[in-house]
Amino acid sequence: MTLVRLFAAAEEAAGAPELRVDAADLAALRATLTTDHPALAAILPRCSVLVDGARTDDDQPLTDDAVVDVLPPFAGG
């Protein structure tokens, strides 16, 4: 299962900083996340999603040892 690390508002919406998700590719992972955690549906489209530290397309296959980071937009000063 792929490790999904959630940050800031995404963590709050999911109720956990990390999840394990069984998904064949990034598109399936997004679908599973929004089905299992409906509050993510409003946040996920605006998030940067990195697979093993790199931005990628939704058809990116996921392996069991992949790490997916979900990073909502943030502002700083």
VENCOR-V892807 format. One record per backbone hydrogen bond with DSSP energy under -1.0 kcal/mol. NH is the residue of the N-H (numbers start at 0). CO is the residue of the C=O. E is the energy in kcal/mol with one decimal. If there is no record, write none. Layout:
NH/CO/E, NH/CO/E
This chain:
1/20/-2.5, 2/65/-1.9, 3/18/-3.1, 4/67/-3.4, 5/16/-2.8, 6/69/-1.5, 9/6/-1.7, 11/7/-2.0, 12/8/-2.5, 13/9/-2.1, 14/10/-2.0, 15/10/-1.1, 18/3/-2.3, 20/1/-2.6, 25/59/-1.4, 26/57/-2.5, 28/24/-2.1, 29/25/-2.6, 30/26/-2.1, 31/27/-2.5, 32/28/-2.7, 33/29/-2.2, 34/30/-1.9, 35/31/-3.0, 36/32/-2.1, 39/36/-2.6, 40/37/-1.5, 43/39/-3.4, 45/42/-1.7, 46/43/-1.3, 47/70/-2.9, 49/68/-2.3, 50/53/-3.0, 51/66/-3.5, 53/50/-1.4, 59/56/-1.7, 61/23/-2.4, 65/62/-1.5, 67/2/-3.0, 68/49/-2.4, 69/4/-2.8, 70/47/-3.0
